[in-house]
Amino acid sequence: MRPRHVEDWHSQFIQAVGVRQRHGFTTHRVFVETDAEPKVTWIYSHPDPTTAEQNLHADPRYTEVAEALAPHVFKNCLIRDVDIEALTHAAPGELEGQDGRIAIMRRYTIVGDWDEFLGLWRRIVPLRERHGFRCLFAAVDREHHTFTWAIDFQGTWEEFPAGQRDYYCDPDRKELRRVFDYMADYSLHPARMMI
């Protein structure tokens, strides 16, 4: 989305969620990265996505909402089929930021054996949670070699590096350092939980 358009985008985006819902889509989580140019991660599902997308695009309301969103977004929308490895539901305080927690979006480019990577990652999740970082969702996109997940953190983006020190010093985490063998590239961004 365009910088400084989050609030204007959000009111129109809620309409887009409603239109998809009328066509049988279920929205599970939505995150908006808050640094640099905001990026939206929208996790939704449908039992028959191909037919549902066709019906959606034939709906005049879909076109209206897309036109209302157009001034706030770039034309680089990318929709991918993913396998969900983990998924939580947001509590009301999370969505409004009243609980003092932020989301941290993590994207990895994976090389090598996916099953080996996921085996290590599944051991990392309870360690993160033991140190106060709850896994919010995780999505596997094998075709594009991408693993996306989010954790939450009690504090600000600026406090996040210091907040991870105890986690990375944990001997159990040090044993899992080979997880980096599967990560050709990665990015981290603060995000707001929108849904």
C-alpha positions, -999 to +999 in steps of 0.1 A: +000+000+000+011+036-004+029+052+025+007+073+048-025+057+034-031+031+061-061+047+077-078+056+045-071+022+031-084+004+062-120+017+059-122+005+023-104-027+031-131-037+056-156-034+027-134-057+006-134-083+034-172-081+035-176-086-002-153-117+000-173-129+030-206-127+010-189-150-016-180-176+011-145-166+018-133-167+054-107-141+065-085-155+092-059-128+099-047-095+084-014-078+091-001-045+079+036-039+081+042-004+096+078+004+085+088+017+050+060+011+025+032-008+043+027-043+031-005-063+037-006-100+045-042-112+043-049-148+051-082-161+038-096-193+025-125-208+005-135-244-001-137-238-039-114-208-045-114-210-083-152-207-087-154-183-059-129-159-075-148-160-108-181-152-090-163-125-070-149-107-100-184-108-116-199-090-086-203-052-093-197-045-056-163-061-059-154-036-087-167-007-067-146-016-037-115-022-059-120+013-074-123+028-039-091+010-028-071+020-059-058+054-047-044+038-016-026+008-031+000-001-057-010-025-084+014-052-072-011-074-054+001-110-053-022-139-043-006-172-035-019-206-025-001-216+008-002-244+033-010-231+068+014-244+094+000-225+123-028-200+128-042-181+158-072-158+162-068-122+173-081-110+207-098-076+206-070-059+226-045-071+201-062-055+171-063-021+188-028-024+202-043-019+237-023-049+251+010-033+242+020-061+218+030-057+182+034-083+155+067-090+139+064-103+103+092-127+093+097-138+057+123-164+047+135-176+013+140-214+019+167-235+003+172-272+007+148-297+022+115-282+034+107-311+058+141-306+075+135-269+078+100-273+092+112-299+117+136-273+131+111-245+130+085-266+149+110-269+177+117-231+176+081-222+181+077-235+217+111-219+226+099-186+213+067-189+233+087-198+264+104-164+260+072-145+254+069-145+216+037-162+205+034-176+170+005-158+153+005-177+120+029-195+096+024-201+059+044-224+036+047-215-001+069-243-014+064-233-051+080-199-044+104-211-017+088-187+008+080-192+045+061-164+062+052-162+098+045-137+125+052-136+162+040-110+188+062-090+211+054-070+243+070-037+235+080-015+206+099-022+173+128-003+188+128-025+219+126-058+198+163-065+193+171-062+230+139-082+238+152-112+218+186-114+236+176-140+262+159-161+236+190-162+213+212-169+244+190-199+254+211-231+250+181-249+235+180-222+208+217-224+202+212-261+194+189-251+166+212-226+148+214-249+118+179-236+109+199-208+091+213-234+067+178-234+051+174-196+049+189-180+019+174-146+028+151-132+054+133-100+064+117-087+096+091-060+099+069-046+126+032-049+118-003-041+131-028-068+136-059-057+117-082-088+119 
